[in-house]
Amino acid sequence: MKIKDILPVLEEMAPLAYAEDFDNVGLLVGDASADATGILVCHDALENVIDEAVAKKCNLVVCFHPILFSGLKKITGKNYVERALIKAIKNDVAIYAVHTALDNHKQGVNKIFCDALGLVNTRVLVPKENFIRKLVTYTIPENHEQLRNALFDAGAGSIGNYYNCSFNSQGIGTYQGNEDSDPVVGNRGEFTETKEIKIEVTFEKHLESKILKALFSSHVYEEVAYEIYTLNNTHQNIGLGMAGELQEPMEEAAFLAFVRDKMDAQGIRHSALTGKKVNKVAVLGGSGSFAIKSAIAAGADAFLTADLKYHQYYEAEGKLLLADIGHFESERYTKNYIVGYLTKKIPNFAIILSEENTNPVKYL
């Protein structure tokens, strides 16, 4: 098996198109055409993790955080990033990062967070915007079913829990071809009116090239008439954070102790207690201060995230309990999920959970 054979499995788990624009995901280091000897899954691809990969004969490291995040002009080993990259390159170890591609997936980081707390009735907290597009095209009735099915097969028409969604309407199309035209209906040079079916389907923007390929290969017209629009609709199944409900409401102090135990948090910083029981909980693994207002708008009684600054605790406004449980702690089960996913998809292959704890934050 080549490393390039593993990449589609990783992209199925965490589609690269789901990642935020600022992020750096996918294959960061290494030769995709190399034979894969084993996969080591970690949180951060630091030097000690690369050493572990070499010792365990794994030449692909799948990490959550990208070790290579911003641009480098020199690689001289002057900091931890450059040293890790040099060691990986010297030892022919490839590095692949998932980060916000998995953050935004409905089964990803925040669903894992919710599951660790036993939350039910979960939904995305901050749905992804500008991600849904709409295709409108026209064809003759004899071609419309074949064309529509080809678009479905390419991934168009998926809305929430529904598939093969489209809107179809009948009308009259007109055209007049020049002397070089070869119309399916009518004759060149003649004004033609014909019955047509208008097909409308939505799709996720990263599928556009695949959708257009299906459109052109399955359409019978010499010149295919189509329009693509970017919709303002948010994507209800893709986005950052999640909100769910506890199976039983809890007093705030008991809830914080519960979270500390479930997430193995060494300390929790939180806003003033509201005096209300906690039932609905919003979570966002990693740095989530930007979603405080979204958590309030969702009616959450508590919002669990990390990396909160002093003044951001005021934003709770007494409307919810705001808690910083630690960056690493909020994402701690992610690598276990990745190992489980890859083991199911690539059985009988060495997929190893890193034993290195890469949390840089220590507690007294």
N, C-alpha and C positions, 0 to 999 in steps of 0.2 A: 504494500500500500504506500502511495506517495502522500506527502503532506498536502498536495493539492486535492487529493481525494477526500481529505478530512474537512477542508474549508467549506464545502457546501453544507455539511452537517452543522458546523458552527454557525453558518449564516442562516440556516433554518431555525436554529435555537434563538439566535439574536440577529435578525436582519439588519445589515449595515445601514440600510435606508432609514431605520428607526432612530439612529443616533442623532444627537443634537449637532448643529452645524459647527460648534466650537470644538467638538471632540475629535479624537484620533483613534479610530477603531480599525479592526481587521488585522491583516498580517503586517506587523511593524518591522520585523527583522527576519531574514532567512530566505532560503531557496525553496520555493513551493514544489519544485520538481524532484527534490531529494526524497529518498526512501524514509518513511516514518518508522522510528524504532520504539516510540512510546510517547505518551502524553502526560505531562505533569501539570496539574491544575492548582493555581495559587491565587492569592489576592493581589499581591504586588510582585512583579518580576525583578526582585533585587538580586545583588550578587550572590547572597547565600542560597537563594532559590535556584539560580543558574548552577551553582555548585551541586545542589541536590539533584537537579535534572541530569547533570553529567554522571554523578555517582549512580543514579538509578537507570542510566542508559535511555533517557528520554530526550529526543532531539526536537520536541515541540512543547513549549510552555504556553499554556492558555491562562492568561491572567485577567482579572477583573479590571483593575486600573491600568491604563496605558503607561508604561515606563517612559515612552517617548511621546511627550505631550506637545511641547512647543518646539519651534525650529532650532536646529543646532548648526552652528557654523564651523565648529571644530569638535573633534572627539579625541581628547587627550587624557582622559581619566581624571580630570580635576574635581569631579563630583560623583555622587552615587549613581546618577543616571548614566553618565558616560562610562563609568567603570562596569556597570551591569551590561551595557551594550557591547563594550570591548570583549568582555568575557563570553557573551553569547556568540559573537561573531567568531572568536578564536576557536570555540568548541563546536561550531556548526549547529548551534541551538536556535531554532526559530521561535519567535515570540508573537503571539496573537492576543489582542485585547478585545473585550466585549463592551465594557463600561455602559454608556447610555443606550447602546443598542439593546442591552438586556434590561436596563432601567425602564425603558419605554414599553417593553413587551408585557402583555397582560398576564403572562405566566412567569414573569421575571422577578427582579429584585424585590419589588414592593409586594407582589403576591407571596413571595417566600417569607417576607417580613410578616405579612398578615397571617399566613399559615402558622408561623411560629407562635403567634399570640392566640391562635384559634379563632380569628375573626371570621364572621360569616357575612353573606350578602355584600360582597366586596364590589367596588367599581372604581374606575380610574378617577383620580383626584384632579389632575390638570391635563385634560385631553389635548392631544397634539393638534395644532392648527396648520392650515395651508397644506394639508397632506392628501386631501381627497380631490380627485379630478373627475370630470364628466366628459364622456364621449358621446357625440350625436352623429349618426350617419344615416344614409338613405340607400335603399336597394329595392329591387323588384320583389314582389311577393314570392316568386319561385326560389329566391336566394336567401330570404330573410331568416329562415330557421337554421340553415347551415351556418350562416354568418354569425348569428346570435350565439349559437353553441360554441363556435370557435372563440368568440370573445369571452364566454364563460370559462372555457378551458384555459384561457390565458390569464385568468384571475379577475376578470371584470365581474361586476354584479354581486359582490359580497358586501352585505350590510349587517353588522352585528352578528346575530345568530342565524342569519338567512343567507342563502346562496342562490345563484342564478336569477338575480333580481334585474328586471329591466322594465322599461315602459315602451310600448309599441303603438304607433298610431298610423292610420292610413291617410294618404293624400295624393295629390297629382303633382308630379315633377315635370318640368319642361327643360328642353335643351335643344341646341342646334349645333351640330358639329361642322367643322370646316372640311376641306377636301382631303385632309390627311387623317380624319377621324375614322374610327371603326366601331360604331355604337352597337350595343347588344340588342337594343330595341330601336327601331326606326332606321332611317337611311342617312348617310352623310349628306350634309348640305340642307336637310329638311328640318323644319321646325317640328319637334316631337312632343306630344303630351303622353305620359304613361302613368299607370298606377304605381305608387311606391309605398314602402313601409319605412317609417322613421323609427329608428332604434336608439334608445337612450340608456346608457349604463354608466355607473360610477366605478372608479378604481383607485387604488393607492398609487401615488405619483411615481414610485420607483418601478412600477410595472408598465410604464408608458411605452417603452420600446417594444416590449413583448406584446402589448395590446395592439400596437400599430402593425406589427409583423403579422399578427393573426388577421387583422382587418384587411390588409392588402392581399394576403395569400388566399383569403376565402371570399373576397368580393368579386363579383362577375363584371363590374364596370371597368371600362378602359381607364377612365378618370374617376377616382373614388372621391366623393364629396363627404367631408367630415369636419367636425368642429370639436375642439377640446377646450374646456373651461376649468379654471381653478375655483373650487367652491369655498365659501366661508364656513361651511359646516366643520365642526371639530370631529375628530375621530374618537368615538366613544370607547374603543378597545385598545387604543395606543396612547400613551402619555405617562407623565411622571406622577408618582405617588398613588396611593389608594386610600379609600375609606371603607370601613366595614363596621360590623357590630359585634360586641362581646356577646357570648351566649347568655351571660347573666350580668346585669349592671353591678358595678363595684364602687365602693368609696374611693376617693382619690388617693389617699395614702396607701390603701391596700392595692390599688391599681399600679402605683409606681413600684411597689415592692414586687408585684407580679411581673412587671416588665423587666425589672432588674434581674430577676431569677431566670426568666425565659430567654433573655438576650445576653445573659452573663455580663451585664454592665458593671463596671467597677465603680461607677458613680453616676448619678443623674442630676443634672442641673435643671431646675424647673421654675416656672412663674408661680405667682401666688395661687394658692388653692381657691377654687371658686365656691366651694361648699356644696356643689352638686355631684350627684353620682355620675360615673363615667359609663356610658353605654355605646355611643358611636365614637369610633377612633379613626383618626386620619394618620397615615404614616408616609414618610418619604425617606428612603435610605440615602445616606450621604448628606450633603449640604442642601437643606431644604427651606431656608428662611424665606425664600421668594414665594412659598406656597402658604404662608400663614393666613393670608386673606382668603385663599381658596378653601382652607380647612374650616375657617369660620363660616364661609358661605355654604359649605356642605353640611353645616349643622353639627360638626364634630364637637364632642365634649372634651377631647384631648387630641393633641397633635404631637406625634413622636418623630423626631428627626435629629440632625446633628449640626455642629458648627455654628450655633447661634451666638450672636454678639450681644453685648450688654443691653443696648437700647431696643433690641428686637424683642426682648421679653415684655416690654411695655405694650407691644402690639397685640398681646393676648386680650387686653382691654377688659379683663374679667369675664370674657365670653367663653373661654375654654382654658384648659390646662395645657401649657406649652412646655415640652420636655426635650432636653438635649441628652440623648443616651450615649453619645459617642459615635464618631464616623465609622470606624471599623466595626463596632458592635451592631450598628444598624444594618450592616451588610454582611455580617459574619457567616451566614448560612449559604451565601451565594455560591461559593466554590463547591460546597457539597452538592448543590443542585446541578452544577455543571458536570461534575463527575457522574452523578446519577443519570443525567440525560445522555452523555456520551457513551456510558456503559450499555445503555439500552440500544443506542443507535449503531454502535461499533462493538459488538460482542467479541469475545475471544481476542482482545487486543489490550495491551498494557495501558491502562488509564489510572493514574495514581494521584491521590490527594496529597498535596504538599504538607509536610509536617512542620514547616517553618511558620512561626507567628510573625507577620510583618507589620503588626500594629505599632506605629512609631510613638504612640502616646502611652506614657507610663503613669501609674498612680502611687502615691505614698501610702 
